[in-house]
Amino acid sequence: MSHLDTLITDHLDLWTAAVRPKSSAGRGSNSKLELTGIKKLRELILELAVRGKLVPQDPNDEPASVLLERIAAEKARLVKEGKIKKPKALPEISEEDKPFGLPEGWEWVKLGEIGYDHGQKTPDSSFTYIDVGAINKEMGFIDSPTVMAASDAPSRARKIVKSGTIIYSTIRPYLLNIAVIDEDMSPEPIASTAFAIIHPFDGVLSSYVYRYLRSPCFVNYVESVQTGIAYPAINDKQFFNGIIPLPPTEEQHRIVAKVDELMALCDQLERRSESQLAAHQTLVETLLAMLTDSADADELAQNWARLSTHFDTLFTTEASIDALKQTILQLAVMGKLVPQDPSDEPASALLARIAAEKAQLVKEKKIKKEKPLPAISENEKPFELPQGWAWCYLQEITFLITDGKHGDCNNLDNSGFYFLSAKNIQNGKLVYDNARQIVESEFAEIHQRTDLEAGDICMVNTGATVGKMAMAQDHIYTRKTTFQKSVAVIKVASNYISNRYVALFLESEIPNLLKLSGGSAINNLLLGDLKRKLLPLPPLVEQHRIVTKVAELMVICDQLKSRLKTSQQTQLALAESLVEGALS
């Protein structure tokens, strides 16, 4: 067994345990986790391969220097026969250009010296079109090319390719859209100009070059020369100027075989890890459902006690901790989180007092009369409420639900009047760093609409972050703040209702609010839908007990997340140190 085989098998748990959250993923899915340890292992395999450390050298192999002499002769012949253009001389490789030393028999060489480009043509008959979408980049072959008529050819369909040609996407190269044309295609294949094309000379394996182009060594080179931020790219000249460590032909064969063998092992580890993560998430969801199915607070307490003894083994991913948070919120609004007290004033009395105050405010012309909403039918109620609770519409317990200006304003730096949008709602707070400031007269016009006060709930109602909230604080900027259309302002009847309970309820409803708003990046939650949102209302004293209990349990969740993050960082550091040790 080789040193790398031992490195993998002796540390299987580490490679599979080293995970981290993906930068972006769908809510509550296992895809939130990136299997970073296995990803690093794949990179290590490729890096060791191209450094000559993956398979032993054989002194009987013909050295790469002799291969290069043959390539030079073949190149001269092809130029003479007019099959390829005479290549431009490439700059010499200096010692500083070489990222690491090579074994005996290997040579550093420019990519442009080990292969050639077939040139371009405008399709004149039916052809097989290969664009980025046609390749299977993970497996490195052409998956779904399109046969097109010459008259339908896009302007990018120009590059000639043949069996054995390697295609490398030069646009957003970090996506590693690379493949080998592994068979003769009919009709004639033509690739997009988004690819750099290299067809290796005899003695250089396309399969070896393909693997090198995916290695950290070449990725680092590309990152050092690419231009552009949103769509970084390199050009053909930069591609052919990249250097490649060239082993003897026989060793190339051995390297490719060994890389494939080890990548198959990584595939097995990945499947096992994903299967375990999926099973783990199913277990967590089943046990959390047991909590929400508890008949009352006493049964919940017993189920919680059983669950809490296994916290360290159950809540080991961000997705599982997020699911726990969502369950806590759900239990809270179902009346199962804290016990009821029959002596509490019932919610029905709160609703009657709010209705009386709203009628008085309408009479005094301080608020507008609302359109009446239909009575709530039994079929609409999603679950049964405890004694003393009542179902109501969000509109019934608020004095105003509105949104910001449906248009733009003129900026005026240092005016002291703020015009915030969805991006200014972060971690439950209104963030004023680099916030827009606008002309006072325009502010006054919008402020009449939103009239922000301490305790108001500000909620994103448009875009990808619908449901994200902040509660306005007693702040020097509060009375000088208004909003763009993307934020709704909810003024709770706070003499009778805890605005923190309402915020907690809205947070529990975020998955449903997203569905209601369209469930995409262009979500739009209508104010009418928000006003008609059904809310389970507890007595006021119980609202306060619920808010306190949820805050206490969220601290536990945050501690779990913090511990998880530390554990993930430790596992990643260990994986990285193993990689460094293997390369040194």
C-alpha positions as CSV (number, residue, x, y, z in Angstrom):
1,M,0.0,0.0,0.0
2,S,1.4,3.4,-1.0
3,H,2.0,6.3,1.4
4,L,-1.1,8.2,0.0
5,D,-3.3,5.1,0.3
6,T,-2.3,4.9,4.0
7,L,-2.8,8.7,4.4
8,I,-6.4,8.2,3.1
9,T,-7.4,5.0,4.9
10,D,-5.7,6.0,8.3
11,H,-7.7,9.2,8.4
12,L,-11.0,8.4,6.9
13,D,-13.0,9.9,9.7
14,L,-11.1,13.2,9.4
15,W,-11.5,13.5,5.6
16,T,-15.3,12.9,6.0
17,A,-15.7,15.0,9.2
18,A,-14.0,18.1,7.7
19,V,-17.1,20.0,6.4
20,R,-18.1,23.6,6.3
21,P,-21.3,25.5,5.3
22,K,-21.6,26.3,1.6
23,S,-21.6,30.0,0.8
24,S,-25.1,29.6,-0.6
25,A,-27.7,26.9,-0.6
26,G,-31.4,26.3,-0.3
27,R,-33.1,26.6,3.1
28,G,-32.9,23.5,5.3
29,S,-31.2,21.2,2.8
30,N,-28.2,18.9,3.3
31,S,-26.6,20.7,0.4
32,K,-25.8,23.5,2.9
33,L,-22.7,21.5,3.7
34,E,-19.6,21.3,1.6
35,L,-17.6,18.1,2.1
36,T,-14.4,20.1,2.4
37,G,-12.2,17.3,3.7
38,I,-13.0,15.1,0.6
39,K,-12.6,18.2,-1.7
40,K,-9.1,18.8,-0.2
41,L,-8.3,15.1,-0.6
42,R,-9.1,15.3,-4.3
43,E,-6.9,18.3,-4.7
44,L,-4.1,16.6,-2.8
45,I,-4.3,13.6,-5.1
46,L,-4.0,15.8,-8.2
47,E,-1.2,17.9,-6.6
48,L,0.9,14.8,-5.6
49,A,0.2,13.3,-9.1
50,V,1.7,16.3,-11.0
51,R,4.6,16.6,-8.5
52,G,5.7,13.0,-9.3
53,K,4.8,11.8,-5.7
54,L,1.9,9.6,-6.5
55,V,3.5,6.7,-8.2
56,P,7.2,5.6,-8.2
57,Q,9.5,6.5,-11.0
58,D,11.0,3.8,-13.2
59,P,14.6,4.5,-14.4
60,N,13.8,2.4,-17.5
61,D,11.2,4.9,-18.7
62,E,12.2,7.0,-21.6
63,P,12.9,10.5,-20.1
64,A,10.6,13.4,-21.0
65,S,13.5,15.3,-22.6
66,V,13.7,12.6,-25.4
67,L,9.9,12.8,-25.8
68,L,10.2,16.6,-26.2
69,E,12.8,16.1,-29.0
70,R,10.3,13.8,-30.8
71,I,7.6,16.4,-30.3
72,A,9.8,19.1,-31.9
73,A,10.4,16.9,-34.9
74,E,6.7,16.0,-35.2
75,K,5.8,19.7,-34.9
76,A,8.2,20.6,-37.7
77,R,6.7,17.9,-39.9
78,L,3.1,19.1,-39.4
79,V,4.1,22.7,-40.1
80,K,5.9,21.6,-43.3
81,E,2.8,19.6,-44.4
82,G,0.6,22.7,-43.7
83,K,-1.5,20.8,-41.1
84,I,-0.7,23.3,-38.3
85,K,0.5,26.9,-38.4
86,K,4.1,27.6,-37.4
87,P,3.8,28.4,-33.6
88,K,5.1,31.6,-32.2
89,A,8.2,31.2,-30.0
90,L,7.2,31.1,-26.3
91,P,9.2,32.8,-23.6
92,E,11.8,30.6,-21.8
93,I,10.8,29.1,-18.4
94,S,12.9,30.7,-15.7
95,E,13.8,29.0,-12.4
96,E,11.4,31.5,-10.7
97,D,8.5,30.3,-12.8
98,K,8.8,26.7,-11.6
99,P,6.6,26.2,-8.5
100,F,8.4,23.1,-7.3
101,G,11.2,20.6,-8.2
102,L,10.6,17.6,-10.4
103,P,11.7,14.0,-10.3
104,E,14.5,12.7,-12.5
105,G,13.2,12.2,-16.1
106,W,10.5,14.9,-15.9
107,E,10.6,18.3,-17.6
108,W,8.9,21.7,-17.1
109,V,7.4,22.8,-20.5
110,K,4.8,25.3,-21.8
111,L,1.4,24.0,-22.6
112,G,1.8,25.5,-26.1
113,E,4.8,23.2,-26.7
114,I,3.1,19.9,-26.0
115,G,0.0,20.4,-28.2
116,Y,-1.6,22.6,-30.8
117,D,-4.8,24.3,-31.8
118,H,-6.7,22.9,-34.8
119,G,-7.8,26.4,-35.8
120,Q,-11.2,27.8,-36.6
121,K,-13.9,27.6,-39.3
122,T,-17.4,28.8,-40.0
123,P,-19.7,25.8,-40.2
124,D,-20.7,25.1,-43.8
125,S,-22.8,22.0,-43.2
126,S,-24.5,20.2,-40.3
127,F,-22.2,20.0,-37.3
128,T,-22.0,18.8,-33.7
129,Y,-21.9,21.9,-31.5
130,I,-20.0,21.7,-28.2
131,D,-20.6,24.5,-25.8
132,V,-20.1,24.7,-22.0
133,G,-23.5,23.1,-21.4
134,A,-22.5,20.1,-23.4
135,I,-19.7,18.8,-21.1
136,N,-19.7,16.7,-18.0
137,K,-17.0,18.5,-16.2
138,E,-16.9,16.1,-13.2
139,M,-16.2,13.1,-15.5
140,G,-14.3,15.2,-18.2
141,F,-16.2,14.1,-21.4
142,I,-18.8,15.4,-23.8
143,D,-22.2,14.6,-22.4
144,S,-24.9,16.3,-24.5
145,P,-23.7,18.0,-27.7
146,T,-26.2,19.5,-30.1
147,V,-26.4,18.7,-33.8
148,M,-27.1,21.9,-35.7
149,A,-27.6,23.1,-39.3
150,A,-24.9,25.5,-40.6
151,S,-27.6,28.2,-40.9
152,D,-28.4,28.0,-37.2
153,A,-24.7,28.2,-36.1
154,P,-24.1,30.8,-33.3
155,S,-21.3,33.2,-33.9
156,R,-19.2,31.4,-31.2
157,A,-19.3,28.1,-33.0
158,R,-15.9,28.3,-34.6
159,K,-13.2,26.1,-33.0
160,I,-12.3,22.8,-34.7
161,V,-11.9,19.8,-32.4
162,K,-11.1,16.1,-32.9
163,S,-10.9,12.9,-30.9
164,G,-8.2,13.4,-28.3
165,T,-8.5,17.2,-28.1
166,I,-8.8,18.9,-24.7
167,I,-11.2,21.8,-24.3
168,Y,-10.8,24.3,-21.4
169,S,-13.4,27.0,-20.7
170,T,-11.5,30.3,-20.4
171,I,-14.5,32.2,-19.0
172,R,-15.0,31.7,-15.2
173,P,-12.2,29.1,-15.2
174,Y,-12.7,28.5,-11.5
175,L,-15.8,26.4,-12.5
176,L,-13.3,23.9,-14.1
177,N,-15.4,23.3,-17.3
178,I,-12.8,21.1,-18.9
179,A,-13.2,17.9,-21.0
180,V,-11.5,15.6,-23.5
181,I,-13.1,14.8,-26.8
182,D,-12.9,11.0,-26.3
183,E,-14.4,9.8,-29.6
184,D,-14.8,10.6,-33.3
185,M,-18.1,12.5,-33.7
186,S,-20.4,12.7,-36.7
187,P,-21.3,15.2,-38.0
188,E,-18.0,17.1,-37.6
189,P,-17.6,18.6,-34.1
190,I,-17.2,22.4,-33.6
191,A,-16.6,24.0,-30.2
192,S,-17.4,27.4,-28.8
193,T,-14.8,30.1,-28.8
194,A,-15.3,30.2,-25.0
195,F,-12.9,27.2,-25.0
196,A,-9.1,27.2,-25.3
197,I,-8.3,24.1,-27.5
198,I,-5.2,21.9,-27.1
199,H,-4.5,18.7,-29.0
200,P,-1.5,16.9,-27.5
201,F,1.3,15.5,-29.6
202,D,2.0,11.8,-29.6
203,G,3.5,10.7,-26.3
204,V,1.5,13.2,-24.2
205,L,-1.8,11.7,-22.9
206,S,-4.9,13.9,-23.1
207,S,-6.0,12.2,-19.9
208,Y,-2.9,13.4,-18.1
209,V,-3.2,17.0,-19.4
210,Y,-6.9,17.0,-18.4
211,R,-6.0,16.1,-14.8
212,Y,-3.2,18.6,-14.7
213,L,-5.6,21.4,-15.8
214,R,-7.8,20.6,-12.8
215,S,-4.9,20.5,-10.3
216,P,-4.2,23.3,-7.7
217,C,-0.9,24.0,-9.5
218,F,-2.6,25.1,-12.7
219,V,-5.6,26.7,-10.9
220,N,-3.2,28.9,-9.0
221,Y,-1.5,29.9,-12.2
222,V,-4.9,30.8,-13.8
223,E,-5.9,32.9,-10.7
224,S,-2.6,34.8,-11.0
225,V,-3.3,35.9,-14.6
226,Q,-7.1,36.1,-15.0
227,T,-8.9,39.5,-15.4
228,G,-12.4,40.6,-14.4
229,I,-14.3,40.1,-11.1
230,A,-17.9,39.1,-11.8
231,Y,-16.8,37.0,-14.9
232,P,-13.0,36.4,-14.6
233,A,-11.4,35.1,-17.7
234,I,-8.1,34.2,-19.4
235,N,-7.2,34.4,-23.1
236,D,-5.7,31.7,-25.3
237,K,-2.3,33.2,-25.1
238,Q,-2.3,33.0,-21.3
239,F,-3.6,29.4,-21.5
240,F,-0.8,28.3,-23.8
241,N,1.8,30.2,-21.7
242,G,0.9,28.1,-18.6
243,I,3.6,25.6,-17.7
244,I,3.1,21.8,-17.1
245,P,5.3,19.2,-15.4
246,L,5.8,16.6,-18.1
247,P,6.6,13.0,-17.0
248,P,7.8,10.2,-19.2
249,T,4.9,8.7,-21.3
250,E,4.8,5.4,-19.4
251,E,4.6,7.3,-16.1
252,Q,1.7,9.4,-17.4
253,H,-0.2,6.1,-17.9
254,R,0.6,5.0,-14.3
255,I,-0.4,8.4,-12.9
256,V,-3.7,8.5,-14.7
257,A,-4.6,5.0,-13.5
258,K,-3.6,5.8,-9.9
259,V,-5.5,9.1,-9.9
260,D,-8.7,7.3,-11.2
261,E,-8.3,4.6,-8.5
262,L,-8.0,7.2,-5.7
263,M,-10.8,9.4,-7.1
264,A,-13.1,6.4,-7.1
265,L,-12.3,6.0,-3.4
266,C,-13.2,9.7,-2.9
267,D,-16.5,9.0,-4.7
268,Q,-17.3,6.2,-2.3
269,L,-16.4,8.4,0.7
270,E,-18.6,11.2,-0.7
271,R,-21.6,8.9,-1.2
272,R,-21.2,7.5,2.3
273,S,-20.9,11.0,3.8
274,E,-24.0,12.3,1.9
275,S,-26.0,9.2,2.8
276,Q,-25.0,9.6,6.5
277,L,-25.9,13.4,6.4
278,A,-29.3,12.6,4.8
279,A,-30.0,9.8,7.3
280,H,-28.9,12.2,10.2
281,Q,-31.2,14.9,8.9
282,T,-34.2,12.5,8.6
283,L,-33.6,11.4,12.2
284,V,-33.4,15.0,13.5
285,E,-36.7,15.9,11.6
286,T,-38.4,12.8,13.1
287,L,-37.4,13.6,16.6
288,L,-38.3,17.2,16.3
289,A,-41.7,16.2,14.9
290,M,-42.1,14.3,18.2
291,L,-41.8,17.6,20.0
292,T,-44.4,19.4,17.9
293,D,-46.7,16.4,18.3
294,S,-46.6,16.7,22.1
295,A,-50.1,17.0,23.5
296,D,-49.2,19.8,26.0
297,A,-46.3,21.5,27.9
298,D,-45.9,18.6,30.3
299,E,-45.5,16.0,27.6
300,L,-43.3,18.4,25.7
301,A,-41.0,18.7,28.8
302,Q,-40.7,14.9,28.9
303,N,-39.9,14.6,25.2
304,W,-37.5,17.6,25.4
305,A,-35.6,15.9,28.3
306,R,-35.2,12.8,26.3
307,L,-33.9,14.7,23.3
308,S,-31.6,17.1,25.2
309,T,-29.5,14.1,26.5
310,H,-28.5,13.5,22.8
311,F,-27.9,17.1,21.7
312,D,-24.2,16.6,21.1
313,T,-24.8,13.7,18.7
314,L,-28.0,15.0,17.1
315,F,-27.3,18.7,16.4
316,T,-24.0,18.3,14.6
317,T,-24.8,20.3,11.4
318,E,-26.0,23.8,10.8
319,A,-29.1,22.4,9.0
320,S,-30.1,20.4,12.1
321,I,-29.6,23.4,14.5
322,D,-31.7,25.6,12.1
323,A,-34.4,22.9,12.2
324,L,-34.2,22.9,16.0
325,K,-34.7,26.7,16.0
326,Q,-37.6,26.4,13.7
327,T,-39.2,23.7,15.9
328,I,-38.8,25.9,19.0
329,L,-40.6,28.8,17.2
330,Q,-43.3,26.4,16.1
331,L,-43.8,25.0,19.6
332,A,-44.0,28.6,21.0
333,V,-46.8,29.7,18.7
334,M,-48.7,26.4,19.3
335,G,-48.8,27.0,23.0
336,K,-46.7,24.0,23.8
337,L,-43.5,25.7,25.0
338,V,-44.7,27.1,28.4
339,P,-47.6,26.0,30.6
340,Q,-50.9,28.0,30.5
341,D,-52.2,29.8,33.6
342,P,-56.0,29.8,33.9
343,S,-55.9,33.1,35.8
344,D,-54.4,35.0,32.8
345,E,-56.7,37.4,31.1
346,P,-57.8,35.6,27.9
347,A,-56.7,36.8,24.4
348,S,-60.4,37.5,23.4
349,A,-60.4,40.3,26.0
350,L,-57.2,41.8,24.4
351,L,-58.8,41.7,21.0
352,A,-62.0,43.5,22.3
353,R,-59.9,46.3,23.9
354,I,-57.8,46.7,20.7
355,A,-60.9,46.9,18.5
356,A,-62.4,49.6,20.9
357,E,-59.2,51.7,20.8
358,K,-58.9,51.4,17.0
359,A,-62.5,52.6,16.6
360,Q,-61.7,55.6,18.8
361,L,-58.6,56.4,16.8
362,V,-60.6,56.2,13.6
363,K,-63.2,58.6,15.1
364,E,-60.4,61.0,16.0
365,K,-59.0,60.6,12.4
366,K,-55.6,59.4,13.8
367,I,-55.7,56.2,11.8
368,K,-57.7,55.2,8.7
369,K,-60.6,52.8,8.9
370,E,-59.6,49.3,7.7
371,K,-61.5,47.1,5.3
372,P,-63.2,44.4,7.4
373,L,-61.8,40.9,7.0
374,P,-64.1,37.8,6.9
375,A,-64.7,35.7,10.0
376,I,-62.1,32.9,10.4
377,S,-63.7,29.6,9.6
378,E,-62.8,26.4,11.4
379,N,-61.2,24.9,8.2
380,E,-58.7,27.8,8.1
381,K,-57.3,27.2,11.6
382,P,-54.1,25.1,11.2
383,F,-54.1,23.6,14.7
384,E,-56.1,23.7,17.9
385,L,-55.2,26.4,20.5
386,P,-54.9,26.1,24.3
387,Q,-57.6,27.5,26.6
388,G,-57.4,31.3,26.7
389,W,-55.8,31.7,23.2
390,A,-57.6,33.0,20.1
391,W,-57.0,33.1,16.4
392,C,-56.9,36.5,14.8
393,Y,-55.7,38.3,11.7
394,L,-52.4,40.2,11.9
395,Q,-54.4,43.3,10.9
396,E,-56.5,43.0,14.1
397,I,-53.6,43.5,16.5
398,T,-51.8,46.2,14.5
399,F,-52.5,49.9,14.0
400,L,-50.7,50.0,10.6
401,I,-49.1,47.6,8.1
402,T,-47.5,49.6,5.2
403,D,-44.4,49.6,3.1
404,G,-41.9,52.2,1.9
405,K,-41.8,54.5,-1.1
406,H,-42.7,53.0,-4.5
407,G,-40.0,54.9,-6.3
408,D,-36.6,56.6,-5.8
409,C,-35.4,59.6,-3.9
410,N,-32.6,62.2,-4.4
411,N,-29.5,61.5,-2.3
412,L,-28.1,64.2,0.0
413,D,-25.0,63.1,2.0
414,N,-25.0,64.1,5.6
415,S,-28.6,65.3,5.5
416,G,-29.3,63.1,8.6
417,F,-32.5,61.6,6.9
418,Y,-32.2,57.9,6.1
419,F,-33.7,55.9,3.3
420,L,-33.1,52.3,4.1
421,S,-33.7,49.1,2.0
422,A,-33.6,45.3,2.6
423,K,-29.8,45.3,2.8
424,N,-29.9,47.6,5.9
425,I,-31.7,44.8,7.9
426,Q,-29.0,42.6,9.3
427,N,-29.0,40.2,12.3
428,G,-32.2,41.6,13.7
429,K,-31.1,45.3,13.6
430,L,-31.3,48.3,11.3
431,V,-27.8,49.0,10.1
432,Y,-26.9,52.6,9.3
433,D,-23.3,52.1,8.1
434,N,-23.1,53.5,4.5
435,A,-26.9,53.9,4.5
436,R,-28.5,56.3,1.9
437,Q,-29.4,59.8,3.1
438,I,-31.9,61.8,1.2
439,V,-33.3,65.4,0.9
440,E,-35.4,66.4,3.9
441,S,-38.5,67.4,1.9
442,E,-38.6,64.0,0.2
443,F,-38.1,62.3,3.6
444,A,-41.0,64.2,5.1
445,E,-43.3,63.1,2.4
446,I,-42.5,59.3,2.8
447,H,-42.2,59.6,6.6
448,Q,-45.9,60.4,6.8
449,R,-46.5,56.9,5.3
450,T,-44.2,54.9,7.6
451,D,-43.6,57.1,10.7
452,L,-41.1,54.8,12.2
453,E,-41.1,54.5,16.1
454,A,-39.3,52.4,18.6
455,G,-40.9,48.9,18.8
456,D,-42.1,48.9,15.1
457,I,-41.3,45.7,13.2
458,C,-39.4,46.3,9.9
459,M,-39.7,43.3,7.6
460,V,-38.3,42.6,4.1
461,N,-41.2,42.0,1.8
462,T,-39.5,41.9,-1.6
463,G,-36.5,39.9,-3.0
464,A,-34.6,36.8,-1.9
465,T,-34.6,37.7,1.9
466,V,-38.4,38.0,2.4
467,G,-39.1,37.7,6.2
468,K,-35.8,39.1,7.4
469,M,-36.7,41.4,10.3
470,A,-35.5,44.1,12.6
471,M,-37.2,45.8,15.5
472,A,-36.8,49.6,15.6
473,Q,-35.0,50.7,18.7
474,D,-35.2,53.9,20.7
475,H,-32.3,55.4,18.6
476,I,-31.3,58.9,17.6
477,Y,-32.0,57.9,13.9
478,T,-35.3,56.2,14.4
479,R,-37.6,59.2,13.8
480,K,-35.3,60.2,10.9
481,T,-35.6,56.8,9.1
482,T,-37.9,55.8,6.3
483,F,-37.8,52.9,3.8
484,Q,-37.8,51.8,0.2
485,K,-40.7,49.6,-1.1
486,S,-38.7,46.5,-0.2
487,V,-39.4,46.9,3.5
488,A,-42.8,46.7,5.3
489,V,-43.4,48.5,8.6
490,I,-45.7,46.7,11.1
491,K,-47.0,48.8,14.0
492,V,-48.2,46.5,16.8
493,A,-50.9,47.6,19.2
494,S,-48.2,47.4,21.9
495,N,-50.4,48.4,24.9
496,Y,-52.1,45.0,24.6
497,I,-49.7,42.8,22.5
498,S,-46.0,42.0,22.9
499,N,-44.3,43.2,19.7
500,R,-41.6,40.6,20.4
501,Y,-44.2,37.8,20.4
502,V,-45.5,39.1,17.0
503,A,-41.9,39.2,15.6
504,L,-41.3,35.6,17.0
505,F,-44.6,34.5,15.2
506,L,-43.5,36.1,11.9
507,E,-40.1,34.4,12.2
508,S,-41.8,31.1,12.6
509,E,-43.8,31.8,9.5
510,I,-40.8,32.7,7.2
511,P,-41.0,29.4,5.2
512,N,-44.8,30.1,4.6
513,L,-44.2,33.8,3.8
514,L,-41.6,32.8,1.2
515,K,-44.2,30.5,-0.5
516,L,-46.8,33.2,-0.3
517,S,-44.4,35.7,-1.9
518,G,-43.5,33.5,-4.9
519,G,-40.6,31.5,-3.5
520,S,-37.9,32.9,-5.8
521,A,-35.3,35.7,-6.0
522,I,-38.0,38.1,-7.1
523,N,-40.4,37.4,-4.2
524,N,-43.0,40.0,-3.5
525,L,-45.1,39.6,-0.3
526,L,-48.3,41.6,-0.8
527,L,-49.4,43.8,2.2
528,G,-52.9,42.4,1.8
529,D,-51.5,38.8,2.3
530,L,-49.6,40.1,5.4
531,K,-52.7,41.7,6.9
532,R,-54.7,38.5,6.4
533,K,-52.0,36.3,8.0
534,L,-53.6,34.2,10.8
535,L,-51.9,34.6,14.1
536,P,-52.4,32.4,17.3
537,L,-52.7,34.9,20.1
538,P,-52.0,33.9,23.7
539,P,-52.9,36.0,26.8
540,L,-50.5,38.9,27.2
541,V,-48.8,37.5,30.3
542,E,-48.2,34.2,28.4
543,Q,-46.8,36.1,25.5
544,H,-44.1,37.5,27.8
545,R,-43.4,34.0,29.2
546,I,-43.1,32.6,25.6
547,V,-40.7,35.4,24.5
548,T,-38.4,34.8,27.5
549,K,-38.4,31.0,27.0
550,V,-37.6,31.3,23.3
551,A,-34.7,33.7,24.0
552,E,-33.3,31.2,26.6
553,L,-33.5,28.3,24.1
554,M,-32.1,30.3,21.2
555,V,-29.0,30.9,23.4
556,I,-28.6,27.1,23.6
557,C,-28.9,26.9,19.8
558,D,-26.3,29.6,19.3
559,Q,-24.0,27.8,21.7
560,L,-24.4,24.6,19.7
561,K,-23.6,26.5,16.5
562,S,-20.6,28.1,18.0
563,R,-19.3,24.8,19.2
564,L,-20.0,23.3,15.8
565,K,-18.1,26.1,14.1
566,T,-15.1,25.5,16.3
567,S,-15.2,21.8,15.7
568,Q,-15.4,22.3,11.9
569,Q,-12.5,24.8,12.0
570,T,-10.5,22.2,14.0
571,Q,-11.3,19.4,11.5
572,L,-10.4,21.7,8.6
573,A,-7.1,22.7,10.2
574,L,-6.2,19.0,10.7
575,A,-7.1,18.2,7.1
576,E,-5.0,21.1,5.9
577,S,-2.0,20.1,8.1
578,L,-2.3,16.5,6.6
579,V,-2.2,18.0,3.1
580,E,0.8,20.2,3.9
581,G,2.6,17.2,5.5
582,A,2.0,15.1,2.4
583,L,3.3,17.8,0.0
584,S,6.4,18.7,2.0
